[in-house]
């Protein structure tokens, strides 16, 4: 229990920010899951629609205003997912 008014305010702010960060990271994980699921199910249309959502989510979460996720990690993971989906989509079109 904080002893000062400013410390109590700081506790309230930290709770709000933690909840906001948790929600943003959860949303990002959902987007990543959608892309991976589309690739696993061999659904190129779903992969094409989910990938821009995932990239936009990562861009938003790593932006200067939010900064909830390290930029280098987000960039690396986006590139890996993008490469997997490109290989998947190209393989399907060549194979069929």
N, C-alpha and C positions, 0 to 999 in steps of 0.2 A: 504494500500500500504506500503510495507516494506521500511525502510529507508536505510538499509545496504545491501550489496551484499550477505552476509551470510544469512540474514533473507529472502531475495528473493529466495535463493537456498532452504532454509528450506520449504518455501511455495510450491515450485515446487515438492520437495520430498514428502511432505504430500499429495499433490493431487494424485501423482502416487500411493503411498501406499494405499490411501483410495480407489482408483479405483480397485487395485489388491485385496484388502480385500473384497470389495463388490462383485467382480466377484467370488471369492472363496466361499463366503457364499451363493451366489445364486446357484452355482453349487451343493453345499452340499444340499440345500433345494430341488433342482430338484431330486437328488438321493433319498432323504427321501420320496418325493412325489411318485416316481416310486414304491418304496417298499410298501407304504400304498395303492396305487392304485391296485397293484397286489393282495394284501391281500383282499381288498374290492371286487375285481372282481373274487375272488376265482380262481386265475391263479397260480398254484404252480411253473410252469416253469419260469414265469416272476419273481416271488418272489425269486427263487433260483439264477437267474442271476442278479437281482437288488441289493440283499443284500450284496454281496461281493464288488460291486461298492461303495455302501454307506459306508461300513466299511473302504475301502481303502481311500475314500475321507475324512472321518473324521480323519483317522490316519494322512494323509498328512497335513490337515489343522491345526491339533493340534501339529504337530511336532515342534521340537525346532527351526528349521529354519524359519518356517512360523508363528506359534503361534498366529493364528487369532481367535481361539476359545478355551475357557477353556477346559482343558483335562477332568476334572471331569464331566462337562456337556456333552461332547461328549461321554464319556464312558457310562454314565447313559442312554442317549438317544439311543445309539447303542444297549445296552442290552435290553431295552424295545422293540425296533423293532425286534431284533433277537428272543426274546421270543415269540412275537406275530406271527412271521413267522413260527417258529418251531411248535407252537401249531396249527397253521393253516394247515401246511403241514401234520403233524401227524394226525390231525382230518380228513382230506380228505382221507388219505390212509386207516384209520380205517373204515370210513363211507362207502367207495366204495368197 
